[in-house]
Amino acid sequence: MRLFKRNWKNHWERVYQKHTPTEVGWYQADPEGSIKLINNTGAGTDSRIIDVGGGTSKLSMHLLEQGYSRLTVLDISGKSIEKAKLQLGEKAGMISWIEADITKYSLTEQYDIWHDRAVFHFLTESEERKGYIDALNQALKLNGYIILATFGLAGPKKCSGLPVVRYSPETLLKVLGDNFNLVESVAEDHVTPTGVTQNFIYCRFVKQL
Ligand SMILES: C[S@@+](CC[C@H](N)C(=O)[O-])C[C@H]1O[C@@H](n2cnc3c(N)ncnc32)[C@H](O)[C@@H]1O
């Protein structure tokens, strides 16, 4: 059976049923790398931002605190969305939530900023990456930005028990396609809750004609 045929939803539902938001390896108290690149776009607080595979990340909470008011969080796991809403309390009502597999989903809105930390690198099959990039091209506005954080070339080969693809800014650009240009990239050493250091790259690309 090819990996693409496996049921990723069941995997992620189990992860979020079993672990609290602060136990997962990708937990960050302060998603400062993502926030810096979002702020670097110069986008106003009325910009439409989508966090793809947002899970129980604190990014949406930090963005709400900074005044960003048109936020969407999409995730394949309904359990992660339930837990993310609980974390936010009544502020959860300020966010649009979508439970969907981004590799097979057509967004109906257009966004100024597409953010993804630690989702794209799980797409090890070309069909999955094509589904993701089709959704991206359909939903990201012209001159909009995608902020992609993946494991770097020195990063782990697996995460959450799943194989990943490791990237450099150049290989990410190649997979995104000719209509994207690299604006900036930053390396980050993420330390997991159990003390393991993981090499990430954060890249900001602009969508052009
Ligand atoms: C490693 S976690 C990262 C979560 C969050 N971005 C963060 O940085 O804390 C990966 C997330 O992507 C979600 N995910 C995995 N595959 C997905 C897919 N095909 N479509 C939407 N979400 C997906 C998982 O449920 C999980 O929340």
The ligand as an SDF file (V2000), in Angstrom:
LIG
                    3D

 27 29  0  0  0  0  0  0  0  0999 V2000
    3.6430   18.8610   13.4180 C   0  0  0  0  0  0  0  0  0  0  0  0
    2.0410   19.4720   13.5990 S   0  0  0  0  0  0  0  0  0  0  0  0
    2.3030   21.2450   13.5200 C   0  0  0  0  0  0  0  0  0  0  0  0
    1.1640   22.0290   14.1330 C   0  0  0  0  0  0  0  0  0  0  0  0
    1.3290   23.5400   14.0880 C   0  0  0  0  0  0  0  0  0  0  0  0
    1.4880   24.0280   12.7420 N   0  0  0  0  0  0  0  0  0  0  0  0
    2.4750   23.9970   14.9570 C   0  0  0  0  0  0  0  0  0  0  0  0
    3.4690   24.4900   14.4530 O   0  0  0  0  0  0  0  0  0  0  0  0
    2.3480   23.8700   16.1920 O   0  0  0  0  0  0  0  0  0  0  0  0
    1.3080   19.1330   12.0320 C   0  0  0  0  0  0  0  0  0  0  0  0
   -0.1270   19.5430   11.9480 C   0  0  0  0  0  0  0  0  0  0  0  0
   -0.6010   19.4080   10.6250 O   0  0  0  0  0  0  0  0  0  0  0  0
   -1.8730   18.7830   10.6340 C   0  0  0  0  0  0  0  0  0  0  0  0
   -1.9640   18.1030    9.3200 N   0  0  0  0  0  0  0  0  0  0  0  0
   -1.2280   17.0510    8.8960 C   0  0  0  0  0  0  0  0  0  0  0  0
   -1.5400   16.7280    7.6430 N   0  0  0  0  0  0  0  0  0  0  0  0
   -2.5040   17.6040    7.2540 C   0  0  0  0  0  0  0  0  0  0  0  0
   -3.2620   17.7750    6.0610 C   0  0  0  0  0  0  0  0  0  0  0  0
   -3.0670   16.9820    4.9920 N   0  0  0  0  0  0  0  0  0  0  0  0
   -4.1600   18.7710    6.0110 N   0  0  0  0  0  0  0  0  0  0  0  0
   -4.3710   19.5870    7.0840 C   0  0  0  0  0  0  0  0  0  0  0  0
   -3.6950   19.4570    8.2410 N   0  0  0  0  0  0  0  0  0  0  0  0
   -2.7700   18.4830    8.3270 C   0  0  0  0  0  0  0  0  0  0  0  0
   -1.8430   17.8720   11.8420 C   0  0  0  0  0  0  0  0  0  0  0  0
   -3.1200   17.5240   12.3250 O   0  0  0  0  0  0  0  0  0  0  0  0
   -1.0490   18.7200   12.8220 C   0  0  0  0  0  0  0  0  0  0  0  0
   -1.8830   19.5880   13.5620 O   0  0  0  0  0  0  0  0  0  0  0  0
  1  2  1  0
  2  3  1  0
  2 10  1  0
  3  4  1  0
  4  5  1  0
  5  6  1  0
  5  7  1  0
  7  8  2  0
  7  9  1  0
 10 11  1  0
 11 12  1  0
 11 26  1  0
 12 13  1  0
 13 14  1  0
 13 24  1  0
 14 15  1  0
 14 23  1  0
 15 16  2  0
 16 17  1  0
 17 18  1  0
 17 23  2  0
 18 19  1  0
 18 20  2  0
 20 21  1  0
 21 22  2  0
 22 23  1  0
 24 25  1  0
 24 26  1  0
 26 27  1  0
M  CHG  2   2   1   9  -1
M  END
$$$$
